[in-house]
Amino acid sequence: MPSQPVNLQRQDSLAIITLNRPETRNALSPQMIADLGAAVRSCAHPEVRAVLLTGTAGAFCAGADVKDLLEQLDTGGPEALSAHLKNLADALHEQVILGLQRLAKPVVAAVNGVAAGAGLSLALACDLRLAAHNARFILAYGSLGCSADGGSTYLLPRLVGLGKAMEIYLSNQPLSAEYARELGLVNQVIPQETFPRHSLETALRLSQGPTLAYGRTKALFHRSWDATLEDQLAAEAQAISDLGRTQDFQEGIKAFNQKRPPWFQNR
């Protein structure tokens, strides 16, 4: 039986999504995008309290499957290729990129190798990006003569600034993990030999945290780009008031007062 292009596993309250097309360095095919979208939707279940996204065989994701694009061009010509690209981008954006951003829980990208094109966009759509020391990041769209997608034109400038985002696109050169960390593109760089364990432990720790508070804070950060300070302050006041009704907030202040670790239950 052929292997699935996307594997979804559960470890306690952590969902682990693994891109699994090692022969293409986990390049995104239409089926892979559909399966990834289904996996992301399943992570909305309240029993899932954090998500870890990674890839197999020393690669995170090499972007679009260029062989698939060539097949569309050869069989249907430029119009078929154009329509196929639009369908791919729409599916990736709605099912995967927006799906990851809308999850009311932490999403960790464990970038264990190359993250190119839409693969870099996948990492950008996550809340934390952990990189193995051998990871490399490149937009790569310029080498194909195309514009960037996957939300990278929105997310990348917000992490590294407009000028640096343009430089990353125009230079079309791979960034080392250490340089990506200096830019603020990734949060941590971990030695390759300890990377799988460190990534898993980080995501497991988050899956035991105050999920409701994580989700509301994630939503507050996202809405802040389009809000006035007055509106943002009002949203913060409403969120913390709502959380005051939750068992987790009550447990948190009791644990703090009693000088013991809190036990959060996502309630």
Order of alpha helices (4+ residues) and beta strands (2+ residues): beta-beta-alpha-beta-alpha-alpha-beta-beta-alpha-beta-beta-alpha-alpha-alpha-beta-alpha-beta-alpha-alpha-alpha-alpha
